[in-house]
């Protein structure tokens, strides 16, 4: 079910940079630190100044900044769910490792087909693949590479 949803998100991806909500940045930091607890809910009565700071232009992982697309952020939430499951239920670790590996493979293969193979012109309605699309695909795959190391540490 998660793979199907990820595939659909990738197929609809327009390969445009998106803002990184505070919650997603916090999730990424928890993943990097290996702390998979659920995030605190943001108080709806917080000041508007705090809300303006909530979204950033880039995802920061281990001190490196990445411009990302929506599907990368979706992958982050999928990965956190899988890894949380593995941490909470050790007996499922090998099954989770298999799903995580499949997820990384799916993201890589679909990104390559959609951008390098220009399938995004059909699936997401892009007129053409330009250098910005290529750069964002490259940065999204760089995030995946960084996350493989994170996932490997958590699953050991």
BELWO-V374246 format. One record per helix or strand of 3 or more residues. SS is the DSSP state (2 for helix, 1 for strand). FROM is the first residue (numbers start at 1). LEN is the number of residues. If there is no record, write none. Layout:
# BELWO-V374246
{{SS:FROM:LEN} {SS:FROM:LEN}}
This chain:
# BELWO-V374246
{{2:2:11} {2:22:12} {2:48:5} {1:59:3} {1:64:3} {2:70:19} {2:90:27} {2:120:4} {2:131:25}}
